[in-house]
Amino acid sequence: MKTCFKWLLALFAISVIGVTVQPAAAQLDTIECPVGNPELVVAAGAVGDELAVLNRSLATYMELCPNVTATALETPDLVTDRLGLYIQFLGARSNAVDLYAIDVIWPGIVAEHMVNFYDYVAPDSTFVAQHPASLIENNTLNEALIAMPWYADLGLLYYRQDLLDKYGLTVPTTWDELAESAQIIQDSERAEGNDDFWGYVWQGALGEATMVNGLEWQAAEGGGVIITADGQVQVNNAETIDAVERAAGWVGNISPDNVIAATPEDSRAIWNEGNAAFMRNWTYAYNLTVQNETVGGSFGLAPLPGGNERVAATLGGWSMAVSRYSDNVDAAVSLALFLTSAEQQKFRALDGGYPPTVLSVYDDADLQAEATAPLFQQLFETLNTNSAVARPSTVTGERYNDVSRLYANAVHSVLRGEEDADIALDDLEFDLEDVVIELGY
């Protein structure tokens, strides 16, 4: 067991007992930094202000450890494109990247390329115990912990409270109510001269965005979770067919025609201009909306609408993994543990609205500040009502990318109007059953 990270234990102890953490400069003499002069590269996202927040964290680490140079590598916004870039680096055993921010659905895909954190910290240590067991289990393959949880994420509904008040409407709690309210507001705003106004914006770009939204529609109607833990395929049923057909009906009506190519940032651009009544997006968009002059003072946050069965929000989140091919593995692990520490997760929550995975951070009084309390309140409401739904990444492991591609292609063909939902989902069922058989279920 390596012991070069005991300085982090002091940070965790301070955070857990609720004492205010001292400024970075005051901690310098308590830090035991990596040896030498390592240069580290962190591959992470750049959606919204994600890159800027990470750079501020890296600056803090370099203040604490002046012998280390840590820089962020900007990667594509679309997670499927980002995974493709990662696979290029890892497949070539490249030492160009030391740390990778990985999606909650990727551990099975990248595990063979990543360092086992249990070679550095004990399974019962504070480093591990501070995170929810479900996230640790998600990141554990063959008894190796290949990534440390960094932040959680969920799909949420953003709405314009001023427009609901203007037209005497309430926050929709079902998808049918959302469509009805979106149409009323859209028609009325356009009648007043805003031809660019839309009722509902979301992410329909072919790839993981289609998987995420499709699963939310399907699960809400009672159509299942695509592939169950025991390998049962759940896609070709009346509930899923109805859910996908309903969403296809939004395209060009209450949602722009190009919503089927939209990323989270595309949706947020329309929303920030004041040209949408409702938006489905991730938690990162909350603080950015608060800061926006056009809509920052007139919006609210709610769980996604439900269907006939339930409310369903796709579970997301990111973890920090260290490449086996790094020239500075020890230093990279040190930085990973710093970035996922309680102190840094509190910083990211306050600075960028990123929900912590360190449970003790939610008890911090600063997170109850006016600007951030609604976000975390909704996050807890969704989690505590079992509304979060996981993608079938654990059950499919290394084949998840294939499953996601097949599902996204089928749903997207319906959204584009190229195929009827019953035909697309019947073909999808056949393809997924082949994958399940190959996986040995």
N, C-alpha and C positions, 0 to 999 in steps of 0.2 A: 504494500500500500504506500503510494507516494504521499508525502506530507507537505508539499510545497504550497498548499492552499490554506493553511491555518488562519491566514489573515482574513479570509472570507467568513470563517466561523464567527469572528468578532462582529462582522457586519450583520450576520444572521441573528446573533444573540441580541444585538441592539434593536433590530427591527421587531423581533418577536415579542420582546417585553414592552414595546411601545415607547421607548425612549427616543427622542429626536436624534436622527443620525447626524453626526458632525459633518461640516463641509469637507470636501475632498482634501484640501490642503492640510486640514488638521489630522488626517488619517495617515499621512505620508510615513511617519515613523513606525506605524503598526503593520505596514505592508511588507510582505516577503515576495518580491517580484520574480519573474522568471530570470534565469541567468542569461548572460550574453546580451546581444542586441538583435533579437528576433524581429523580423518584418512579417506581419500577419495580414492576410487579406480575408475579409468576410464577405461572402456572397449572400445578398439579401434583397428584399423587394424595394421598390421605389414608388409604390402607389401612394398618392397623397403626399403627406410629409414624412413617410416612413423612413426614407433615406436621411432626411435632415435629423430626425430623432435619433437614429442609429449613430450618425456622425457625432452628435453631442455626447452619447454614451461612450463612444470610442475616445473622444477628447478627454473625458473624465478619467478613463483608464490610463491614457498616456500621461496625464498629469500625475496619477498615482505611481506609475511605472515609466519614468522618462526614458528608460533604456529600450522600450518597446515602441515600434511603429505599427499602428493598426489602421488600415484603410478599408473602406467599403467598396465592393464591386457592384455597380448598378446592374440589375438584371431585368428581363422583360416583365411587364405588368401581368400578362396572362400567365397563370400558373403552369399551364401545359407547356408554354414556350420556355418558362424558367426551368422546368424539369428537364426539357430537352437539352438545354445548355448544361445543366448539372451532369447529365448522363454523358455528354461529350467530354467534360473534364474528367469525370471519374472513370469512364471507360478507357481513357488514355492514361490513367494513373498519373494525372498531371499534379504537380506540386504548386501550381499557380494559385490555388485557393486552399486556405487552411481551415476555415469554418464555413459551414453551409447552414443557412436558415431553411429548414425543411417543413413542408406542409404536414398536417396531421395524418394525411393519407399516404405519405411516402416512405415510412420506415421499412416496409417490406421490400420496397424497390431498391433502396440505397444501402441497406444494412451491411452488406459484405464489404463496403468501401469505408465504413466508419469505425472509429475507435470505440472501444467498450469503456464507458465511464466507470464501470465497476473496477477497472484496473487502477483507478485513481481515488475513488470514494467508496465507502462501504454502503451496501444496500439499506442499512438502518441508520445512515448518517443524516444530519440535518439537510444536507444538500438534496437528498432524495425525499425524505419524509415530508418536507414542506409543500410538496406538490400533491395534487389529488392522485390517488392510487390508479385511477382509470387512465390518466395520462402517462404515468410511468409504465403501466402495462402495455399501453399502445406503442410505446417506444422501446419495448423489450422484446427481443427475438433471440431464441435459443439461449436464454438466460443472460444475454448481453444487453446492457442499456446503451443504445446507440445514439441517443439524443436527450438533452435536458429541456423540459418544457420552458417556453419563453413567454408566450402570451396566448390567451384563449380568444375565440371569435365565434360569433353567431350571426345569422341573418336576422335583420330587424326591419320594421316598417317605419319610415320617416314620413311625416305628414305636415301639411301646412295648416296650423291651427287657425290662422287668420281667415283662410278661405273656408274652412269648415264653419266658422262663426258667421261669415258673410252670407253663406247659403243655408244656414240653419241645419247643418249636418253634424253627425257624431263620428267618432273614430270607428272605422269599419272593423268588425270582428270576424267576418267571413269573406271569402274571395268574391262571392256574389255581391255582397254589400260594397266591397271595394270597387268593383266594376261599375256598379250603379252610381256611386258617389263620384268616381272619377269622370264618368260621362257627363254628369250634371255640371260639375265644376268646369270641365273642359269646354263644353258648349257655351256656358255663360261667359267665361273669360274670353273666348274667341268672339262672341257677340259684342263684347266691349272693345274689340279691336286688336287683341293679342293673338294673331294667327299662329304664333310659334308655340302656343301653350298645349301641353299634353296632360292627360289625367294620371298616367302611371308610367314610370320609367323603371327598368330593371336590366338585368344582364343576360343577354341571349347569345353571346358570342359562342360559336361552335367550339366545344372543348369542355373544360371543367365547369365553366359558368352554366352551361346547359345541364350538366349533371346535377349541380347544386340546386338550381331552381326546379328542375324536373322532379327531383326527389322530394322537395318541399310540397309541390302540388300533389304528387302521387300519395305520399304518406298522409297528408291532411285529409284526403278523401277516403282513406282506408285501403289503398291499393298495395300496401306492403312496402318493403324496404329494399327492393331489387333482388338481393340474394340474402337469405337468412343465415344465421350462424351454423345451421346444419346443412347448408348447401341447396336449399329450396329456392327456385327462381320465382320471383313475384313481379311480373311486369304486364303480362297479357291477361288483363281482367277489366271488367266494365268500369271500375272506379278509376284506374289509371288512364284508360282510353278517354273517359269524360274529362279528367283533369287536364290532359294534354290538349285535347280539342278546345277546351275553354280558353287556355292560354293562347292557342293559335288565333282564336277570335279576337284577342286584344290587339294583335299586330295590325297596324294601320288604322285602328279605331281609337282606342284610348292610349295606345303606345305607338311611338314612331315606327315607320316601316323598317328603319335600320336598327331597331332594338335587337334584332336577331344577330347583330354584329357588335353589340354594345358590351364594353368592359365596365367594371365598377367606376372608373374615372369618366367614361363617357356618360354614364347615368348622372354622376355628380355634377358634370359640367352643365347639363340641362337644368338640374335642380338648383345649382348655385345662381343661375341666371334668373331664377324665379319663374321658370317655365314648366313646372310640374307640380301637381297637387300631392302626389304620393311617390315615394321611392323605396324600392327594396335595395338595401345595401348592408355592408358589414359595419362593424363597430368603429372602424377607423374614420368613417365619414362624420362621426358625431362632433368631435372637437373642431373639425374643419368647417362644419356647418355653423357652429356657434360663432366662429370667427368671421363668417361671411356677412357682409353688410346688407345684402339683399334679403336673405331669408333667416339670418342668425337669430333675430328676435321674434320670429313668428312661426316656429316649427315645434313639433312634438315628436315623441318616440314611443313606439308601442310594439308588442309582439306581432309577428306576421299574422295575417288573417288565417282563420281555420277553415276546414272543409266539413264534410259530414261526419268525419271520424275524430279529428283532433286539430290542434295547432301544431305545426311542424316547422322547425327551423334547423337547417343543416348545420351541424357542428363543424367548426373550423378551428384553426389555431396553428401555431408555429413553434418549432423547437430548434435548438442549436446543436448541430452535430459537428464533429471534428474528423477531417479526412485522414485516413491511414497514410496518405501519400504526402502529407505535410512534412516539410523539412524541420518544423518546430512544433512537434506534437505536444510536448509538455506545456509550452507557452500558449498554444492554441486552446488546450483544455483549461488553463488558467483564465484566459479571456472568456471562454464559454461559461465558466462558472460565475464569473463576474457579471456578464450580461444577463444571466438568468437568476441572479441573486435577488433577495427581497428588496434591497435598496434600489436596485436598478429597475425592478418591476414597478415599484412605486413611482419612480421618476417617469417611466414610460406611460404609466396610467395618467399622471398629472399633465405631462408634457404633450402626449399625443392621443390619450384616450384608449390606450391598449389595455384590455382587461388582463389582470395578473393571473398567473397560475399558482403563485404562492398564496395560500389561503389566508395567512395572517395579515397580508397587506389590506384585505378588504375591511379589517377592523380599524384601519388607520383613520383618524379624524379628518385628515386632509382630503381623503377621497369622498367625504361627505360634503365637500364644498359645492356651492350652487351650480357651478359649471359642469361638474362631473357626476353628481349624484344621480341624475335621471338615467344616464347610460348604464351605470352599474346596477341600479335598481331593476332596470329591464333585463339585464343579463341574468341577475339572480332569479327574477320571476320566471324567465324561460327555462333556466336550468332546474329550478326547484319544482316546476310543474311537469317535469319529464317531457317537455316540448322539444328538446334537442334530439335530432335524429342523426345517426352516424352513417356515413357512406360505407359501402361494403368493402373497405380496404383491408381490414384484419382478416376476414374470411377468405379473401382472394389473394392476399400477399403480393408476390411479384407479378401476378396477372391483373392487379387492379387497374393498371393503365389501359390494358386491353378492354376490361369491363367498362371503364369510364368512356372509352372511345366508342364502343359499340352502342352504349346507352345514349350518349350525346348525339351520335349520328342519327339514330332512330328518332329521337325527340325533335332534333333540329329539322329533319326532313318534313315533319308535320308542321312545325312553326313556319317553315318556308312555303308551305302549301303544296309541296311536291308529292306528298303521300298521305293517304288516309291513316288515322291513328291505329285503327284495328289491324291494318295490314303491316304497318311499321312495327308494331309491338308484337305481333305474331312472329315476324321474322326475327325480332330481337330475342324473344323467348328461345327460339331454336338455337341461335348463336350462343346465348349465355348458358344454355344447358350443355353445349359442347365444352365450354370452358370449365364448368363445374365437374363434368366427367373427367376432363384432363387433370383437374386438381385432386381427383380421387374421392370425391363425395359420392 
